[in-house]
Amino acid sequence: MLAMLAPGDEVVLARDAHISTHMGLVMTGARPVWVTPEVHPQRSVGLGVTPEALGAALQAHPSARLVVLVSPSYAGVCSDLPALVQVAHRAGAAVLVDEAWGAHLPFHPLLPVDALSAGADAVVTSTHKLAGSLSQSALLLVRAGRIDVDAVATAVRMTATTSPLLPLLASVDSCRRRLALSGRTMLDSALSNAEQLRSMLDGLPGTDVLSAGDLGLGPRALDPLKLVVDVAGLGSTGVAIERLLRERYAVAVEGSDLCHLFLVASAGGGAAEVGRLADGLRGLTCPEPLPVRASAACGHVLGPRPQARSPREAYFAPRESVTLAGSVGRIAAELVTPYPPGIPVLVPGEVIDAEQVGYLRRALRAGVHMHGAADPTLSCVQVMVDS
């Protein structure tokens, strides 16, 4: 973003962008044009941005020269990237894809199409998630043409440490080599473990392992290594179920939200781990009722909201602390982000509404961690001083 955007430039972004993308808006001073992903109304799972929605945004904002998308999502949903890239390129815009959860996609024919193969101009991919490099290591892949590669290299040098940790770089090279030489074999094993996990969890009382069909998606629009388990039928939140699995059964899942557990199958898993997870879910009795399961109660609040100021203007403007209830109708001055998955609910420059406040209250009651806020308990939130 630093290589392509100047203060005041418009950039089209999916509203499920990670908090780091939002900080790119603060750093550049660019003005966001938000595109809201579809959300399954019963399952409360984001389904990605449609080509039609992206086309409408670019038609309404023809000066935008960059589109930022997320695929796969935290739930493993993969957007129709070939169609989205075609729409963006037809409008003269480059495409940057946050593919943090998709480093493995190019290495097996049964997996969804990866962003580079779909024609994206730049891809951020977290090799530490599913490719096996050390934590904190990742890759930025750039295709020459619509993006000035030298400008990107300069921006990286300006923002990266001048004292890189060489074991991180070595681990990236090692995992790259391993994927190139034996990725197919590794992923065969991971896919087998995923199928075993799905089979053992299928039919457990109170749970439902979501399939592409459940979400109305095509057969290759959901990463099979990412399993989303709806646990609302257990009478509790996903956050509470995750905690109980860890405390009682020594099982650590990838993450949770108000009504789901998110699981990752890898080549390193095995029958013992899968069995322990299934036993844990069978044995849980959960005291926290969750009587309503709908996107309004469980799903992440994605907008759109009125953008009264640019994120940079709001972030650096005079601010004050108000109660969460008192923030309705005020302009947010900080990022308030339930973690995982790292998608901000409150964004600097947006006008806060009652739906966002209600969601944050439910998330706090469930024990969701709030990232980015000056007060993680949200007793107070930061808003712009009214002028």
Secondary structure as GFF3:
##gff-version 3
##sequence-region A 1 387
A	DSSP	beta_strand	10	14	.	.	.	ID=ss1
A	DSSP	alpha_helix	19	28	.	.	.	ID=ss2
A	DSSP	beta_strand	31	35	.	.	.	ID=ss3
A	DSSP	beta_strand	38	39	.	.	.	ID=ss4
A	DSSP	beta_strand	46	48	.	.	.	ID=ss5
A	DSSP	alpha_helix	51	60	.	.	.	ID=ss6
A	DSSP	beta_strand	66	70	.	.	.	ID=ss7
A	DSSP	alpha_helix	81	90	.	.	.	ID=ss8
A	DSSP	beta_strand	94	98	.	.	.	ID=ss9
A	DSSP	three_ten_helix	105	107	.	.	.	ID=ss10
A	DSSP	beta_strand	122	125	.	.	.	ID=ss11
A	DSSP	alpha_helix	127	130	.	.	.	ID=ss12
A	DSSP	beta_strand	139	142	.	.	.	ID=ss13
A	DSSP	alpha_helix	149	159	.	.	.	ID=ss14
A	DSSP	alpha_helix	166	201	.	.	.	ID=ss15
A	DSSP	beta_strand	208	209	.	.	.	ID=ss16
A	DSSP	beta_strand	226	230	.	.	.	ID=ss17
A	DSSP	three_ten_helix	232	234	.	.	.	ID=ss18
A	DSSP	alpha_helix	238	249	.	.	.	ID=ss19
A	DSSP	beta_strand	255	256	.	.	.	ID=ss20
A	DSSP	beta_strand	260	264	.	.	.	ID=ss21
A	DSSP	alpha_helix	271	283	.	.	.	ID=ss22
A	DSSP	alpha_helix	295	298	.	.	.	ID=ss23
A	DSSP	alpha_helix	311	316	.	.	.	ID=ss24
A	DSSP	beta_strand	319	323	.	.	.	ID=ss25
A	DSSP	three_ten_helix	325	327	.	.	.	ID=ss26
A	DSSP	beta_strand	337	339	.	.	.	ID=ss27
A	DSSP	alpha_helix	354	366	.	.	.	ID=ss28
A	DSSP	beta_strand	369	371	.	.	.	ID=ss29
A	DSSP	beta_strand	380	384	.	.	.	ID=ss30
###
